[in-house]
């Protein structure tokens, strides 16, 4: 997207209270849903299968690895966020400078969705849709470039598919 598009989206979502509340809610609630169900799934796996079970270990350590990797990449790249580059106020209040690429929320959402897909296909598909929605709201709210969310998703998919389904 170009500068005009980011500014348009910001103005669109902040023009009315209902739009503003909607984008803020989606921005905050969608990741929160993921972060409620993921630990519950881990607890369920722990209780039913035990700590040394391969499914529990994969569902715990593959997402942890991706989170650490994305955090390191963000620190090294330190890409500016759209509102820094184009000088506008994002639809969702954000003061972070840099660390835009890759999107950690998107990467986390996709790797957790893959963990769910590995455990249960139906729930995994729902979580993949949720991960896509998280990625979209990161861009619509003006806190990430499209490349940031695509980068986060790709890192998770490139690591997640082989680690969950091939190894």
TIVO-2410 file (N, C-alpha, C; in nm, 3 decimals):
# residues 167
REC num residu      c1      c2      c3 atome chaine
REC   1      X   0.084  -0.118   0.000     N      A
REC   1      X   0.000   0.000   0.000    CA      A
REC   1      X   0.088   0.124   0.000     C      A
REC   2      X   0.032   0.230  -0.050     N      A
REC   2      X   0.104   0.358  -0.058    CA      A
REC   2      X   0.062   0.449   0.056     C      A
REC   3      X   0.135   0.559   0.067     N      A
REC   3      X   0.111   0.655   0.174    CA      A
REC   3      X  -0.035   0.699   0.180     C      A
REC   4      X  -0.092   0.733   0.065     N      A
REC   4      X  -0.229   0.781   0.062    CA      A
REC   4      X  -0.326   0.675   0.116     C      A
REC   5      X  -0.298   0.549   0.087     N      A
REC   5      X  -0.386   0.442   0.132    CA      A
REC   5      X  -0.381   0.425   0.283     C      A
REC   6      X  -0.261   0.433   0.341     N      A
REC   6      X  -0.250   0.423   0.486    CA      A
REC   6      X  -0.320   0.541   0.555     C      A
REC   7      X  -0.300   0.659   0.500     N      A
REC   7      X  -0.365   0.777   0.558    CA      A
REC   7      X  -0.517   0.768   0.543     C      A
REC   8      X  -0.563   0.720   0.428     N      A
REC   8      X  -0.707   0.702   0.406    CA      A
REC   8      X  -0.765   0.605   0.508     C      A
REC   9      X  -0.699   0.490   0.526     N      A
REC   9      X  -0.749   0.390   0.622    CA      A
REC   9      X  -0.753   0.446   0.764     C      A
REC  10      X  -0.649   0.518   0.801     N      A
REC  10      X  -0.646   0.577   0.934    CA      A
REC  10      X  -0.761   0.675   0.953     C      A
REC  11      X  -0.781   0.760   0.853     N      A
REC  11      X  -0.891   0.856   0.860    CA      A
REC  11      X  -1.026   0.786   0.858     C      A
REC  12      X  -1.038   0.681   0.777     N      A
REC  12      X  -1.164   0.606   0.769    CA      A
REC  12      X  -1.200   0.546   0.904     C      A
REC  13      X  -1.103   0.480   0.969     N      A
REC  13      X  -1.133   0.413   1.095    CA      A
REC  13      X  -1.147   0.509   1.213     C      A
REC  14      X  -1.086   0.624   1.204     N      A
REC  14      X  -1.098   0.719   1.316    CA      A
REC  14      X  -1.210   0.822   1.294     C      A
REC  15      X  -1.276   0.817   1.178     N      A
REC  15      X  -1.381   0.915   1.146    CA      A
REC  15      X  -1.503   0.902   1.235     C      A
REC  16      X  -1.535   0.780   1.275     N      A
REC  16      X  -1.650   0.761   1.363    CA      A
REC  16      X  -1.608   0.676   1.482     C      A
REC  17      X  -1.680   0.694   1.589     N      A
REC  17      X  -1.650   0.618   1.711    CA      A
REC  17      X  -1.670   0.468   1.689     C      A
REC  18      X  -1.774   0.431   1.615     N      A
REC  18      X  -1.800   0.288   1.593    CA      A
REC  18      X  -1.690   0.222   1.510     C      A
REC  19      X  -1.643   0.290   1.406     N      A
REC  19      X  -1.533   0.234   1.326    CA      A
REC  19      X  -1.405   0.225   1.408     C      A
REC  20      X  -1.380   0.330   1.483     N      A
REC  20      X  -1.261   0.333   1.567    CA      A
REC  20      X  -1.264   0.220   1.670     C      A
REC  21      X  -1.378   0.204   1.734     N      A
REC  21      X  -1.391   0.097   1.833    CA      A
REC  21      X  -1.380  -0.041   1.769     C      A
REC  22      X  -1.433  -0.054   1.648     N      A
REC  22      X  -1.428  -0.183   1.579    CA      A
REC  22      X  -1.285  -0.224   1.546     C      A
REC  23      X  -1.207  -0.134   1.487     N      A
REC  23      X  -1.070  -0.170   1.449    CA      A
REC  23      X  -0.985  -0.192   1.574     C      A
REC  24      X  -1.008  -0.113   1.677     N      A
REC  24      X  -0.933  -0.133   1.802    CA      A
REC  24      X  -0.968  -0.268   1.865     C      A
REC  25      X  -1.096  -0.301   1.864     N      A
REC  25      X  -1.140  -0.429   1.921    CA      A
REC  25      X  -1.081  -0.545   1.844     C      A
REC  26      X  -1.089  -0.539   1.711     N      A
REC  26      X  -1.031  -0.647   1.630    CA      A
REC  26      X  -0.881  -0.658   1.652     C      A
REC  27      X  -0.815  -0.544   1.657     N      A
REC  27      X  -0.670  -0.539   1.678    CA      A
REC  27      X  -0.630  -0.604   1.809     C      A
REC  28      X  -0.712  -0.585   1.913     N      A
REC  28      X  -0.679  -0.636   2.046    CA      A
REC  28      X  -0.740  -0.773   2.076     C      A
REC  29      X  -0.863  -0.794   2.034     N      A
REC  29      X  -0.935  -0.915   2.072    CA      A
REC  29      X  -0.890  -1.038   1.993     C      A
REC  30      X  -0.864  -1.022   1.864     N      A
REC  30      X  -0.826  -1.140   1.785    CA      A
REC  30      X  -0.698  -1.207   1.840     C      A
REC  31      X  -0.591  -1.132   1.865     N      A
REC  31      X  -0.474  -1.198   1.926    CA      A
REC  31      X  -0.504  -1.252   2.066     C      A
REC  32      X  -0.590  -1.184   2.139     N      A
REC  32      X  -0.625  -1.232   2.274    CA      A
REC  32      X  -0.696  -1.367   2.268     C      A
REC  33      X  -0.782  -1.385   2.169     N      A
REC  33      X  -0.850  -1.514   2.152    CA      A
REC  33      X  -0.746  -1.623   2.131     C      A
REC  34      X  -0.651  -1.596   2.044     N      A
REC  34      X  -0.546  -1.693   2.016    CA      A
REC  34      X  -0.467  -1.724   2.143     C      A
REC  35      X  -0.437  -1.621   2.220     N      A
REC  35      X  -0.354  -1.638   2.338    CA      A
REC  35      X  -0.431  -1.697   2.457     C      A
REC  36      X  -0.561  -1.706   2.448     N      A
REC  36      X  -0.638  -1.778   2.550    CA      A
REC  36      X  -0.644  -1.926   2.514     C      A
REC  37      X  -0.676  -1.956   2.390     N      A
REC  37      X  -0.694  -2.096   2.350    CA      A
REC  37      X  -0.562  -2.173   2.341     C      A
REC  38      X  -0.454  -2.107   2.303     N      A
REC  38      X  -0.326  -2.176   2.291    CA      A
REC  38      X  -0.279  -2.233   2.425     C      A
REC  39      X  -0.271  -2.155   2.532     N      A
REC  39      X  -0.230  -2.214   2.661    CA      A
REC  39      X  -0.328  -2.322   2.710     C      A
REC  40      X  -0.457  -2.302   2.684     N      A
REC  40      X  -0.554  -2.404   2.723    CA      A
REC  40      X  -0.527  -2.535   2.650     C      A
REC  41      X  -0.491  -2.524   2.522     N      A
REC  41      X  -0.458  -2.644   2.445    CA      A
REC  41      X  -0.333  -2.712   2.502     C      A
REC  42      X  -0.233  -2.632   2.538     N      A
REC  42      X  -0.111  -2.689   2.597    CA      A
REC  42      X  -0.141  -2.757   2.730     C      A
REC  43      X  -0.223  -2.694   2.811     N      A
REC  43      X  -0.260  -2.754   2.940    CA      A
REC  43      X  -0.334  -2.886   2.916     C      A
REC  44      X  -0.426  -2.886   2.821     N      A
REC  44      X  -0.498  -3.009   2.788    CA      A
REC  44      X  -0.402  -3.119   2.745     C      A
REC  45      X  -0.307  -3.085   2.657     N      A
REC  45      X  -0.209  -3.184   2.613    CA      A
REC  45      X  -0.124  -3.234   2.729     C      A
REC  46      X  -0.086  -3.144   2.814     N      A
REC  46      X  -0.003  -3.180   2.930    CA      A
REC  46      X  -0.079  -3.276   3.023     C      A
REC  47      X  -0.204  -3.245   3.048     N      A
REC  47      X  -0.284  -3.328   3.139    CA      A
REC  47      X  -0.315  -3.464   3.078     C      A
REC  48      X  -0.348  -3.466   2.950     N      A
REC  48      X  -0.390  -3.592   2.888    CA      A
REC  48      X  -0.273  -3.679   2.843     C      A
REC  49      X  -0.166  -3.615   2.796     N      A
REC  49      X  -0.057  -3.693   2.736    CA      A
REC  49      X   0.075  -3.686   2.812     C      A
REC  50      X   0.089  -3.589   2.899     N      A
REC  50      X   0.212  -3.579   2.976    CA      A
REC  50      X   0.315  -3.490   2.912     C      A
REC  51      X   0.410  -3.451   2.994     N      A
REC  51      X   0.514  -3.355   2.955    CA      A
REC  51      X   0.605  -3.406   2.845     C      A
REC  52      X   0.631  -3.534   2.840     N      A
REC  52      X   0.727  -3.588   2.743    CA      A
REC  52      X   0.662  -3.629   2.611     C      A
REC  53      X   0.535  -3.608   2.597     N      A
REC  53      X   0.465  -3.643   2.475    CA      A
REC  53      X   0.512  -3.557   2.359     C      A
REC  54      X   0.534  -3.618   2.244     N      A
REC  54      X   0.585  -3.547   2.126    CA      A
REC  54      X   0.493  -3.433   2.081     C      A
REC  55      X   0.364  -3.454   2.087     N      A
REC  55      X   0.268  -3.351   2.044    CA      A
REC  55      X   0.281  -3.229   2.135     C      A
REC  56      X   0.285  -3.251   2.265     N      A
REC  56      X   0.301  -3.140   2.359    CA      A
REC  56      X   0.433  -3.067   2.335     C      A
REC  57      X   0.541  -3.141   2.316     N      A
REC  57      X   0.672  -3.079   2.296    CA      A
REC  57      X   0.676  -2.996   2.168     C      A
REC  58      X   0.622  -3.051   2.060     N      A
REC  58      X   0.618  -2.975   1.934    CA      A
REC  58      X   0.532  -2.851   1.948     C      A
REC  59      X   0.413  -2.866   2.008     N      A
REC  59      X   0.320  -2.753   2.021    CA      A
REC  59      X   0.375  -2.645   2.113     C      A
REC  60      X   0.470  -2.680   2.197     N      A
REC  60      X   0.532  -2.582   2.287    CA      A
REC  60      X   0.655  -2.519   2.226     C      A
REC  61      X   0.747  -2.601   2.178     N      A
REC  61      X   0.879  -2.549   2.143    CA      A
REC  61      X   0.892  -2.495   2.001     C      A
REC  62      X   0.812  -2.541   1.908     N      A
REC  62      X   0.819  -2.484   1.773    CA      A
REC  62      X   0.768  -2.339   1.774     C      A
REC  63      X   0.652  -2.310   1.835     N      A
REC  63      X   0.611  -2.169   1.845    CA      A
REC  63      X   0.710  -2.084   1.925     C      A
REC  64      X   0.767  -2.139   2.029     N      A
REC  64      X   0.867  -2.064   2.106    CA      A
REC  64      X   0.988  -2.030   2.020     C      A
REC  65      X   1.034  -2.125   1.940     N      A
REC  65      X   1.147  -2.100   1.851    CA      A
REC  65      X   1.114  -1.989   1.751     C      A
REC  66      X   0.995  -1.995   1.692     N      A
REC  66      X   0.955  -1.893   1.594    CA      A
REC  66      X   0.946  -1.756   1.660     C      A
REC  67      X   0.889  -1.750   1.779     N      A
REC  67      X   0.880  -1.622   1.851    CA      A
REC  67      X   1.019  -1.562   1.875     C      A
REC  68      X   1.113  -1.643   1.919     N      A
REC  68      X   1.249  -1.595   1.942    CA      A
REC  68      X   1.315  -1.552   1.812     C      A
REC  69      X   1.300  -1.634   1.708     N      A
REC  69      X   1.359  -1.602   1.577    CA      A
REC  69      X   1.305  -1.470   1.523     C      A
REC  70      X   1.175  -1.452   1.526     N      A
REC  70      X   1.113  -1.330   1.475    CA      A
REC  70      X   1.158  -1.209   1.557     C      A
REC  71      X   1.168  -1.226   1.687     N      A
REC  71      X   1.213  -1.116   1.773    CA      A
REC  71      X   1.356  -1.075   1.737     C      A
REC  72      X   1.442  -1.171   1.712     N      A
REC  72      X   1.581  -1.142   1.674    CA      A
REC  72      X   1.585  -1.073   1.537     C      A
REC  73      X   1.509  -1.124   1.442     N      A
REC  73      X   1.505  -1.063   1.309    CA      A
REC  73      X   1.456  -0.919   1.319     C      A
REC  74      X   1.352  -0.895   1.395     N      A
REC  74      X   1.299  -0.759   1.413    CA      A
REC  74      X   1.405  -0.665   1.470     C      A
REC  75      X   1.480  -0.715   1.566     N      A
REC  75      X   1.585  -0.634   1.629    CA      A
REC  75      X   1.694  -0.601   1.527     C      A
REC  76      X   1.733  -0.699   1.447     N      A
REC  76      X   1.841  -0.679   1.348    CA      A
REC  76      X   1.795  -0.586   1.236     C      A
REC  77      X   1.678  -0.614   1.179     N      A
REC  77      X   1.628  -0.536   1.065    CA      A
REC  77      X   1.585  -0.396   1.110     C      A
REC  78      X   1.513  -0.389   1.220     N      A
REC  78      X   1.463  -0.263   1.277    CA      A
REC  78      X   1.396  -0.173   1.174     C      A
REC  79      X   1.307  -0.232   1.095     N      A
REC  79      X   1.235  -0.157   0.991    CA      A
REC  79      X   1.135  -0.062   1.054     C      A
REC  80      X   1.120   0.052   0.992     N      A
REC  80      X   1.023   0.150   1.039    CA      A
REC  80      X   0.881   0.103   1.011     C      A
REC  81      X   0.791   0.153   1.093     N      A
REC  81      X   0.649   0.123   1.078    CA      A
REC  81      X   0.586   0.223   0.980     C      A
REC  82      X   0.470   0.189   0.923     N      A
REC  82      X   0.408   0.279   0.826    CA      A
REC  82      X   0.387   0.421   0.880     C      A
REC  83      X   0.343   0.433   1.004     N      A
REC  83      X   0.318   0.566   1.059    CA      A
REC  83      X   0.446   0.645   1.081     C      A
REC  84      X   0.561   0.578   1.088     N      A
REC  84      X   0.689   0.649   1.097    CA      A
REC  84      X   0.732   0.697   0.959     C      A
REC  85      X   0.713   0.611   0.860     N      A
REC  85      X   0.754   0.643   0.723    CA      A
REC  85      X   0.664   0.752   0.664     C      A
REC  86      X   0.533   0.742   0.685     N      A
REC  86      X   0.437   0.831   0.621    CA      A
REC  86      X   0.385   0.942   0.711     C      A
REC  87      X   0.426   0.944   0.835     N      A
REC  87      X   0.391   1.051   0.930    CA      A
REC  87      X   0.240   1.071   0.941     C      A
REC  88      X   0.174   0.974   0.997     N      A
REC  88      X   0.031   0.984   1.028    CA      A
REC  88      X   0.007   0.913   1.160     C      A
REC  89      X  -0.110   0.932   1.216     N      A
REC  89      X  -0.147   0.864   1.339    CA      A
REC  89      X  -0.224   0.738   1.302     C      A
REC  90      X  -0.176   0.621   1.343     N      A
REC  90      X  -0.247   0.498   1.308    CA      A
REC  90      X  -0.383   0.491   1.376     C      A
REC  91      X  -0.471   0.411   1.319     N      A
REC  91      X  -0.606   0.396   1.373    CA      A
REC  91      X  -0.604   0.336   1.513     C      A
REC  92      X  -0.500   0.259   1.543     N      A
REC  92      X  -0.482   0.201   1.676    CA      A
REC  92      X  -0.357   0.265   1.736     C      A
REC  93      X  -0.371   0.321   1.855     N      A
REC  93      X  -0.258   0.390   1.918    CA      A
REC  93      X  -0.138   0.297   1.931     C      A
REC  94      X  -0.026   0.344   1.878     N      A
REC  94      X   0.098   0.265   1.881    CA      A
REC  94      X   0.212   0.364   1.882     C      A
REC  95      X   0.302   0.349   1.978     N      A
REC  95      X   0.416   0.439   1.990    CA      A
REC  95      X   0.549   0.373   1.955     C      A
REC  96      X   0.545   0.244   1.925     N      A
REC  96      X   0.668   0.170   1.897    CA      A
REC  96      X   0.739   0.231   1.776     C      A
REC  97      X   0.868   0.243   1.790     N      A
REC  97      X   0.951   0.290   1.678    CA      A
REC  97      X   1.028   0.171   1.624     C      A
REC  98      X   1.024   0.154   1.493     N      A
REC  98      X   1.096   0.043   1.431    CA      A
REC  98      X   1.036  -0.091   1.466     C      A
REC  99      X   1.116  -0.193   1.446     N      A
REC  99      X   1.078  -0.332   1.476    CA      A
REC  99      X   0.946  -0.372   1.409     C      A
REC 100      X   0.930  -0.330   1.285     N      A
REC 100      X   0.807  -0.358   1.213    CA      A
REC 100      X   0.812  -0.490   1.136     C      A
REC 101      X   0.931  -0.526   1.087     N      A
REC 101      X   0.944  -0.647   1.005    CA      A
REC 101      X   1.023  -0.753   1.077     C      A
REC 102      X   0.969  -0.873   1.082     N      A
REC 102      X   0.835  -0.919   1.046    CA      A
REC 102      X   0.738  -0.895   1.160     C      A
REC 103      X   0.611  -0.903   1.129     N      A
REC 103      X   0.508  -0.884   1.231    CA      A
REC 103      X   0.510  -1.002   1.329     C      A
REC 104      X   0.538  -0.972   1.454     N      A
REC 104      X   0.545  -1.077   1.556    CA      A
REC 104      X   0.405  -1.132   1.587     C      A
REC 105      X   0.304  -1.046   1.586     N      A
REC 105      X   0.168  -1.095   1.609    CA      A
REC 105      X   0.127  -1.193   1.499     C      A
REC 106      X   0.157  -1.158   1.375     N      A
REC 106      X   0.121  -1.245   1.263    CA      A
REC 106      X   0.198  -1.375   1.268     C      A
REC 107      X   0.328  -1.367   1.290     N      A
REC 107      X   0.410  -1.488   1.297    CA      A
REC 107      X   0.360  -1.579   1.409     C      A
REC 108      X   0.332  -1.521   1.525     N      A
REC 108      X   0.283  -1.600   1.638    CA      A
REC 108      X   0.148  -1.663   1.606     C      A
REC 109      X   0.060  -1.586   1.546     N      A
REC 109      X  -0.074  -1.637   1.512    CA      A
REC 109      X  -0.064  -1.754   1.415     C      A
REC 110      X   0.021  -1.743   1.314     N      A
REC 110      X   0.032  -1.850   1.215    CA      A
REC 110      X   0.098  -1.975   1.272     C      A
REC 111      X   0.201  -1.960   1.354     N      A
REC 111      X   0.266  -2.079   1.408    CA      A
REC 111      X   0.176  -2.148   1.510     C      A
REC 112      X   0.100  -2.070   1.586     N      A
REC 112      X   0.005  -2.130   1.679    CA      A
REC 112      X  -0.108  -2.199   1.602     C      A
REC 113      X  -0.153  -2.137   1.493     N      A
REC 113      X  -0.256  -2.201   1.410    CA      A
REC 113      X  -0.205  -2.333   1.353     C      A
REC 114      X  -0.079  -2.337   1.313     N      A
REC 114      X  -0.021  -2.463   1.264    CA      A
REC 114      X  -0.012  -2.567   1.374     C      A
REC 115      X   0.017  -2.524   1.495     N      A
REC 115      X   0.019  -2.617   1.608    CA      A
REC 115      X  -0.120  -2.677   1.628     C      A
REC 116      X  -0.223  -2.592   1.621     N      A
REC 116      X  -0.360  -2.643   1.632    CA      A
REC 116      X  -0.393  -2.736   1.516     C      A
REC 117      X  -0.348  -2.700   1.396     N      A
REC 117      X  -0.374  -2.784   1.279    CA      A
REC 117      X  -0.309  -2.921   1.296     C      A
REC 118      X  -0.192  -2.924   1.355     N      A
REC 118      X  -0.121  -3.049   1.382    CA      A
REC 118      X  -0.198  -3.135   1.482     C      A
REC 119      X  -0.264  -3.072   1.576     N      A
REC 119      X  -0.335  -3.143   1.682    CA      A
REC 119      X  -0.476  -3.182   1.638     C      A
REC 120      X  -0.546  -3.088   1.573     N      A
REC 120      X  -0.686  -3.111   1.533    CA      A
REC 120      X  -0.714  -3.029   1.409     C      A
REC 121      X  -0.745  -3.095   1.299     N      A
REC 121      X  -0.761  -3.027   1.170    CA      A
REC 121      X  -0.871  -2.921   1.173     C      A
REC 122      X  -0.985  -2.953   1.228     N      A
REC 122      X  -1.097  -2.859   1.226    CA      A
REC 122      X  -1.065  -2.732   1.306     C      A
REC 123      X  -1.013  -2.749   1.426     N      A
REC 123      X  -0.976  -2.633   1.506    CA      A
REC 123      X  -0.861  -2.557   1.439     C      A
REC 124      X  -0.768  -2.631   1.379     N      A
REC 124      X  -0.655  -2.569   1.310    CA      A
REC 124      X  -0.699  -2.479   1.195     C      A
REC 125      X  -0.798  -2.523   1.120     N      A
REC 125      X  -0.848  -2.441   1.008    CA      A
REC 125      X  -0.911  -2.313   1.062     C      A
REC 126      X  -0.988  -2.324   1.169     N      A
REC 126      X  -1.047  -2.205   1.231    CA      A
REC 126      X  -0.935  -2.110   1.276     C      A
REC 127      X  -0.832  -2.164   1.337     N      A
REC 127      X  -0.721  -2.081   1.385    CA      A
REC 127      X  -0.643  -2.019   1.268     C      A
REC 128      X  -0.634  -2.088   1.156     N      A
REC 128      X  -0.569  -2.028   1.038    CA      A
REC 128      X  -0.649  -1.908   0.988     C      A
REC 129      X  -0.781  -1.920   0.988     N      A
REC 129      X  -0.864  -1.804   0.951    CA      A
REC 129      X  -0.843  -1.689   1.049     C      A
REC 130      X  -0.834  -1.722   1.176     N      A
REC 130      X  -0.808  -1.621   1.278    CA      A
REC 130      X  -0.671  -1.556   1.256     C      A
REC 131      X  -0.571  -1.635   1.219     N      A
REC 131      X  -0.437  -1.581   1.192    CA      A
REC 131      X  -0.440  -1.485   1.073     C      A
REC 132      X  -0.514  -1.520   0.969     N      A
REC 132      X  -0.528  -1.431   0.854    CA      A
REC 132      X  -0.597  -1.301   0.897     C      A
REC 133      X  -0.700  -1.311   0.979     N      A
REC 133      X  -0.770  -1.192   1.028    CA      A
REC 133      X  -0.677  -1.104   1.112     C      A
REC 134      X  -0.592  -1.165   1.192     N      A
REC 134      X  -0.494  -1.089   1.271    CA      A
REC 134      X  -0.401  -1.014   1.178     C      A
REC 135      X  -0.351  -1.082   1.075     N      A
REC 135      X  -0.261  -1.017   0.979    CA      A
REC 135      X  -0.329  -0.898   0.912     C      A
REC 136      X  -0.451  -0.916   0.871     N      A
REC 136      X  -0.524  -0.808   0.803    CA      A
REC 136      X  -0.545  -0.689   0.896     C      A
REC 137      X  -0.581  -0.716   1.021     N      A
REC 137      X  -0.604  -0.603   1.113    CA      A
REC 137      X  -0.476  -0.529   1.146     C      A
REC 138      X  -0.361  -0.595   1.140     N      A
REC 138      X  -0.234  -0.526   1.165    CA      A
REC 138      X  -0.209  -0.421   1.056     C      A
REC 139      X  -0.248  -0.455   0.933     N      A
REC 139      X  -0.230  -0.361   0.822    CA      A
REC 139      X  -0.339  -0.253   0.825     C      A
REC 140      X  -0.465  -0.295   0.840     N      A
REC 140      X  -0.575  -0.198   0.841    CA      A
REC 140      X  -0.563  -0.096   0.954     C      A
REC 141      X  -0.509  -0.139   1.067     N      A
REC 141      X  -0.493  -0.047   1.180    CA      A
REC 141      X  -0.375   0.047   1.161     C      A
REC 142      X  -0.293   0.020   1.059     N      A
REC 142      X  -0.183   0.111   1.026    CA      A
REC 142      X  -0.054   0.088   1.102     C      A
REC 143      X  -0.041  -0.026   1.169     N      A
REC 143      X   0.081  -0.048   1.248    CA      A
REC 143      X   0.183  -0.137   1.177     C      A
REC 144      X   0.145  -0.195   1.063     N      A
REC 144      X   0.237  -0.278   0.986    CA      A
REC 144      X   0.216  -0.258   0.836     C      A
REC 145      X   0.324  -0.275   0.763     N      A
REC 145      X   0.317  -0.283   0.618    CA      A
REC 145      X   0.270  -0.424   0.580     C      A
REC 146      X   0.220  -0.438   0.459     N      A
REC 146      X   0.180  -0.570   0.409    CA      A
REC 146      X   0.299  -0.664   0.411     C      A
REC 147      X   0.417  -0.615   0.375     N      A
REC 147      X   0.537  -0.700   0.375    CA      A
REC 147      X   0.567  -0.754   0.515     C      A
REC 148      X   0.534  -0.680   0.618     N      A
REC 148      X   0.559  -0.723   0.756    CA      A
REC 148      X   0.475  -0.845   0.792     C      A
REC 149      X   0.348  -0.840   0.756     N      A
REC 149      X   0.260  -0.952   0.791    CA      A
REC 149      X   0.286  -1.072   0.701     C      A
REC 150      X   0.316  -1.047   0.575     N      A
REC 150      X   0.351  -1.158   0.485    CA      A
REC 150      X   0.480  -1.223   0.534     C      A
REC 151      X   0.578  -1.143   0.573     N      A
REC 151      X   0.704  -1.197   0.625    CA      A
REC 151      X   0.682  -1.281   0.750     C      A
REC 152      X   0.600  -1.231   0.842     N      A
REC 152      X   0.571  -1.307   0.963    CA      A
REC 152      X   0.501  -1.438   0.933     C      A
REC 153      X   0.403  -1.433   0.843     N      A
REC 153      X   0.331  -1.555   0.806    CA      A
REC 153      X   0.424  -1.655   0.737     C      A
REC 154      X   0.507  -1.607   0.645     N      A
REC 154      X   0.598  -1.697   0.573    CA      A
REC 154      X   0.699  -1.764   0.664     C      A
REC 155      X   0.753  -1.689   0.758     N      A
REC 155      X   0.848  -1.750   0.853    CA      A
REC 155      X   0.781  -1.865   0.927     C      A
REC 156      X   0.660  -1.841   0.974     N      A
REC 156      X   0.589  -1.945   1.047    CA      A
REC 156      X   0.555  -2.064   0.958     C      A
REC 157      X   0.512  -2.037   0.837     N      A
REC 157      X   0.476  -2.146   0.746    CA      A
REC 157      X   0.600  -2.225   0.702     C      A
REC 158      X   0.709  -2.156   0.674     N      A
REC 158      X   0.832  -2.224   0.629    CA      A
REC 158      X   0.890  -2.310   0.740     C      A
REC 159      X   0.882  -2.264   0.863     N      A
REC 159      X   0.932  -2.343   0.976    CA      A
REC 159      X   0.827  -2.443   1.024     C      A
REC 160      X   0.703  -2.398   1.030     N      A
REC 160      X   0.597  -2.479   1.090    CA      A
REC 160      X   0.561  -2.604   1.012     C      A
REC 161      X   0.541  -2.593   0.881     N      A
REC 161      X   0.499  -2.712   0.806    CA      A
REC 161      X   0.599  -2.825   0.816     C      A
REC 162      X   0.727  -2.802   0.789     N      A
REC 162      X   0.820  -2.916   0.802    CA      A
REC 162      X   0.832  -2.967   0.946     C      A
REC 163      X   0.839  -2.875   1.042     N      A
REC 163      X   0.859  -2.916   1.181    CA      A
REC 163      X   0.738  -2.991   1.238     C      A
REC 164      X   0.619  -2.948   1.203     N      A
REC 164      X   0.500  -3.015   1.255    CA      A
REC 164      X   0.464  -3.140   1.174     C      A
REC 165      X   0.475  -3.133   1.042     N      A
REC 165      X   0.416  -3.238   0.959    CA      A
REC 165      X   0.516  -3.330   0.890     C      A
REC 166      X   0.644  -3.295   0.887     N      A
REC 166      X   0.741  -3.380   0.819    CA      A
REC 166      X   0.843  -3.445   0.912     C      A
REC 167      X   0.870  -3.379   1.022     N      A
REC 167      X   0.974  -3.430   1.113    CA      A
REC 167      X   0.911  -3.516   1.219     C      A
***
